[in-house]
Amino acid sequence: MKIFQKSILLGAAVVIAASVWSCGTDAYLPSPEIARLKFFHGVSDLATASLNLDGVRLGFGSTAIQDTFRYKATYPKVVVNLAVDSAYMSVPVGARKVKITAANGTTLLNESTVTVEKGNSYSVFATDTAGKVGTVVLQDVIPAQKYNTAIVRVLNLIVNQPSVDVSFSSGGFTLPAVANKTGSAFTDIKIDTAAQKINLRVLKGGTTTSMLSLSAQALVSGRAYTLVLTGIADSTGTKAVAGTWMPHAR
């Protein structure tokens, strides 16, 4: 797994024009020289932002109020049913220029470069706080999927938490010491094949202090997910620690 980290100065997120880029798991460009990208907004104190890719503003909706990238949202949009693949954009290989702006689309908050290679898939996560936004880029290399398990990767974007331990109810399994702005390896997690649900707790690294409990999480056997942990430790309301599941295409 390749992990690239870049700092951004405010804003978070991404907006894309269909006239230039193709969206969806089955989308493609005429040229075979393509890679795939998707984006996640993980800045808890920045409700919305806009995205620009290689000079093109990415569109989230037909009206101005919808044309924003919202906290804990994925772009392209992920269908709520976790059985459905999260979509990617097909983009040309090479250095892609990403700009994050205020939700009005005019005030530049940050500019960064994401380099993508032919045939590879990447997830770009906006992180940190509104005053100093950063990004984490993970290459999505999905292992072979198995019956009776979900394949889970954890990404720790909790702003002020250097590491977390994630304890899964299934088989008493714990994924320890997931460092801040770092994604774990994909790991097989046993699930109840009847209910297809798991419980988990997120602990401050190396302690028994619980930061988040997620009960009856509905995962699908044989599917792969990234559990994105966001928020600010020991905060409440919209800044509280949260967990969002990002499903991945096969």
N, C-alpha and C positions, 0 to 999 in steps of 0.2 A: 504494500500500500504506500503510495506516495502522498506526502503531506506537504503542502506549500502554505506558508503563512505570510500575509502582507498586512501592513497597517493601513487603516483608512481614517480619515478625519471626519466623522459624522455621517449620518445617514445610514441607510442600510438597505440594500435590496436591489431588485432588478426588474426591468420592463422591456419587452421585446417586440419588434415589428414583424408581423407575419409576412410582409412583402419581401423581407430580406432573409429571415431565418425560418426554418420549418420546425414545428412543434409536434410533440407526441411520440410515443414509442415506435410507431411505424413510419414516422416522417423521415424524409431523406432529401438531400440536395442532388442535383444532376451530377455533380462531380463526386467521385468516390473518395476524394481527399477530405473526409469529414471526421469530426469527433462529436461527442454529445455533452451537453451542459444542462444543469438545473441549479436553482438557487433557493436558499432558505433565509428568511429574515429572523435573526435571533437576538435582536437588540431590544431588551425589555422596556427601556424607557424612551423608545422611539416608535410611536404607534404606526406611522406610515412613512414611506419614502418612494422615490421613483428610480428607475434604472435606465441606463443607456448603454447599448452594446455597439461598439465600433461606429459611433455617431448616430445610431438609430435608437429612438426612445421605444422601450418595450411596452406594449399595451396590455393592460389587465382588464379593460372593460370599455364600453362604448361611450361612457360619460366621464366627465372630469372627476367626479367623486369616486368612481370605481377605478380610475387610472392610478392606483396606488398599490404599493407592496406592503402588506400588513404584517405585523408581528406574529410570528409562529406560522406564517404561510409559506408555501412552496410555489415557485414559478418554474415551468408551467404548472398550472393548477393540478393538485392531486385530488382525485375523487375520494370522497369521505370513506367509502368502503375499502378497507385495507386489503381486500383481495385484488383490487385493481392496481396495476402498475402505476408508479408515479412517472409522469411524462418527462422527457428530455427535449431539449432543442438540438437540432442538428446544425453544426457550425463548421466553418472551414478550419483546417488545422493551422497551428501557429500561435502567434501572440494576439490574444483577443483583448481589446481595450474596454474596460468596464468603468462606467462613471455612476456614482451614487449621488443623487440630488435630493433636495427637499421635495415634498409631495407635489409641489407646483411644477416640478420638472425644469425649473430655470436656475435655481440656486445650486451651484456645484458644491458638494460636500466632500467628495473624494474621487480620485482617479487611480486605477490600478490596472495591472496586466495579468491575465491568466493565460498561461501557455498550455495548449492542448495538442495531443498527438493523435495521429490517424487511428481510428477504430476504438479509441478509449472513451470511457464515460467518466464525468467528473461532477461532483456536487460542490457548489460554492456557498459558504455559510457566512452571513454577516454577523458580527459578534461585538463584544465589549459594550460601551455605553454611547449615548447620543453625542457626548462631548468628544469622544475619540473612538470612532468605530473602526473595527478591524475585520479582516476576512480570514477564513480558513478554507483551504481547498483540499478535498479528498478525492483521490481516484477511486472509483467504484469498481472494484474487482470482486465480483460476486462468486462465491464458491458453489460447487455442485450442491443442489438442494436435496434434502432428504425427507422421507416420510416420517411423521411423528415428531418433527422438530421445526422450530423456527430458527432462522439464521439471523443473529442480532449483532450489530455493532453499536457501541455507545460513544457519543461525542460529547465531551464536557465543555460547554460554553458558559458555565456559571461564572460570572465575572470575577468574584473574589474568593474562589475556592480552588486552591492549587491542585487538589486531586479528590476524586470520589471513589467509593466502593459501591458497586451495585449488586444487591443480593436478590436472587431470583428464587421464588418458592419452589420451582420445579427442580427436584433432585438436590435441594439445598445448595445450589451453585452460586458462587460469588465471583464477580468480575472485579478484581482489586485494582486500586491505584491508577485510575484513568486520569491522566494529567490534563490540566487546563489547556484548551485549544488543541487537544489531541484526540484522535479517534482510536478506539481499541480495534483489534482484529475482529473479523466476523467470527462469531462463536455459535455453535449449535446449542439451542436451549430446548429442552423437552417441554412439550405442551400437552395438556389434556386433550386427547383426540376426540372426545365426545363434545366437550364445551369449547375446546380450542381457546382457552384463556389461561393467563398466568398472572401472578401477583409479584410485585417487586418493591424494594425499598432502595432509596439512594441515601448513602451515608457519607458524612464528612470523612475524607480519606484517613484510614488508620484509626478510626474511632467507632463507637456504637451510636453516635448522634445522628438521628434520622433527619434528613432534609426534605424528603418527599416519599410518599407511599402511593403506589398505583395499584389498584385492585381490579381483578377481573378484566385484564387487558386482553382484548380479542385479537389474537394473531392467527394467521392461517398456516397450517402445517405445510412445510415445503417452501415457504416464502422467505425472502430476505428483507430486513428492515434496519434503518439507523434510528436509534433512540437519541434524539437531540435534547440535551439538558440545557436549559437557559435560565435567565433570571439573575438575581443578586442574592447571595446567601444572607439569611436572617432578615429578609425583607418580606413585606406583605403586599396584598393587592396585585396590581399588574406587574410589579417587579419581583414577585415571589418566585421561588424556584419552580420550574415547570418541566414536564417531559412531553415531547411531541414525537410521534412515530412517523418516519418517512419510509414508505415501502419502495422497493427497488424492482425494476424490471428483471426478468430472467435473462 
